[in-house]
């Protein structure tokens, strides 16, 4: 498959994922189906060998940093639709080398993380803040923040959840207005 088609499929998948931020099971199923189709297309192009099967990721040699979070999950409880809430996850580098966070990504556009850009020394502490915007996100919401760092494994996941009370809908006026 040519690069243009592959890029179009990837962009379409990303747009679909960003548009499917809610807790809709059908949307999650469609995302999984699209991801499988993309993996099949990539496999057929490489003759059956994917990057994961060609070069499995192994633990690097030498000293490594390590996260030790005070908590991995946070429940905001019940909030009103439209509220913007945030929680700070504190951690310590319990490894043997400076910790460098390369990225932190929310599971959708409604979840925005911030993280330290400078290396965290051995024994040092840091914070990752996850901000959740509940506008247009009624009912139960479960979101994740995926952190990529120079740790093993390379990715760590933080979770936030909230019960979002739907905003009141204005009832249409009945009859003539007096």
C-alpha positions in Angstrom: 0.0 0.0 0.0 1.4 3.4 -0.8 2.3 6.0 1.8 -0.6 8.3 0.9 -3.3 5.6 1.6 -1.5 4.6 4.8 -1.3 8.2 5.9 -5.0 8.8 5.1 -6.0 5.7 7.0 -3.9 6.7 10.0 -5.3 10.3 10.0 -8.9 8.9 9.7 -8.2 6.6 12.6 -6.8 9.4 14.7 -9.8 11.7 13.9 -12.2 8.9 14.8 -10.4 8.2 18.1 -10.4 11.9 19.0 -14.1 12.2 18.1 -15.0 9.1 20.2 -14.0 10.5 23.6 -17.1 9.3 25.4 -17.7 5.9 27.0 -19.6 4.5 24.0 -19.0 0.8 23.7 -19.8 0.8 19.9 -17.2 3.5 19.3 -14.6 1.5 21.2 -15.4 -1.6 19.2 -15.0 0.3 15.9 -11.7 1.7 17.1 -10.4 -1.8 17.8 -11.6 -3.0 14.4 -9.9 -0.1 12.6 -6.7 -0.8 14.6 -6.8 -4.4 13.5 -7.3 -3.5 9.9 -4.4 -1.1 10.0 -2.2 -3.8 11.6 -3.3 -6.3 8.9 -2.4 -3.8 6.1 1.0 -3.2 7.7 1.6 -6.9 8.0 0.6 -7.6 4.4 3.0 -4.9 3.2 6.0 -6.4 5.2 5.2 -9.9 4.0 3.8 -11.1 7.4 6.6 -9.7 9.6 5.6 -6.7 11.8 8.0 -4.5 13.7 7.0 -6.2 17.0 7.8 -9.7 15.7 10.9 -8.6 13.8 12.6 -6.9 16.8 11.0 -7.5 20.2 11.8 -4.9 22.7 14.2 -6.0 25.4 15.2 -4.4 28.6 18.2 -2.2 28.2 21.5 -2.9 30.0 22.8 -0.7 32.7 21.3 1.4 35.5 17.7 2.5 34.9 15.4 5.0 36.5 12.1 3.9 38.0 8.8 5.6 38.9 7.2 5.1 42.3 3.9 6.9 42.3 2.0 7.7 45.5 -1.2 6.6 43.6 -1.9 5.4 40.1 -5.7 6.1 40.1 -7.8 9.1 41.1 -11.6 9.3 41.3 -13.0 12.9 41.1 -16.3 11.6 42.3 -19.5 13.3 41.0 -18.9 16.5 39.0 -21.2 18.7 36.8 -20.9 18.5 33.1 -18.7 21.4 32.0 -16.5 21.4 35.1 -12.7 21.3 34.5 -11.0 19.4 37.2 -7.4 18.4 37.7 -5.4 16.1 39.9 -1.6 15.9 40.6 0.1 12.6 40.7 3.3 12.7 42.7 6.2 10.3 42.1 9.8 9.6 43.2 12.6 8.3 41.0 13.5 5.1 42.9 15.9 3.8 40.1 19.6 4.1 39.6 19.7 6.8 36.9 18.1 10.2 36.2 14.5 9.9 35.0 13.6 11.6 31.8 9.9 11.8 30.8 9.7 12.0 27.0 5.9 12.4 26.8 2.6 12.2 28.6 -0.5 11.7 26.5 -4.2 11.7 27.5 -6.5 9.1 26.1 -8.5 11.8 24.4 -8.5 15.6 23.9 -10.5 16.1 27.1 -7.6 14.9 29.2 -4.5 17.1 29.2 -1.4 16.2 31.2 1.6 18.3 32.2 4.9 16.9 33.3 8.4 17.9 34.3 10.6 18.5 31.3 13.9 18.4 33.2 15.5 15.2 34.4 14.5 13.9 37.8 17.7 12.8 39.8 17.9 9.5 41.7 15.8 9.9 44.8 14.2 13.1 43.4 10.5 13.8 43.2 8.2 15.2 40.5 4.6 15.7 39.6 2.3 14.9 36.7 -0.9 16.8 36.5 -3.9 15.5 34.6 -6.6 18.0 33.7 -10.0 16.7 32.7 -12.6 18.9 30.9 -16.1 17.3 31.3 -17.8 19.5 28.7 -19.9 17.2 26.5 -18.9 14.2 28.5 -21.9 13.1 30.6 -22.1 10.0 32.7 -19.2 7.7 33.9 -15.9 8.7 32.4 -12.6 6.7 32.6 -9.6 8.3 31.1 -5.9 7.5 31.1 -2.6 9.3 30.9 0.2 7.3 29.2 3.7 8.3 30.2 6.7 7.4 28.1 10.1 7.7 29.9 13.5 6.1 30.0 12.2 3.5 32.4 11.5 -0.2 32.0 8.9 -0.8 30.8 9.0 2.4 28.8 5.3 3.3 29.4 3.4 3.8 32.6 -0.3 4.5 32.9 -2.2 6.8 35.3 -6.0 6.6 35.5 -8.7 9.2 36.3 -12.4 8.7 36.6 -15.5 10.8 37.3 -19.3 10.6 37.3 -20.3 13.5 35.2 -23.9 14.8 36.0 -25.4 15.8 32.6 -26.2 19.5 32.2 -29.8 20.4 32.4 -31.6 20.6 29.1 -33.9 23.6 28.6 -37.5 22.5 28.2 -39.3 23.9 25.1 -41.9 26.5 26.0 -45.4 25.2 25.9 -48.1 27.3 24.3 -48.1 31.0 23.7 -45.9 33.2 25.9 -47.9 35.7 28.0 
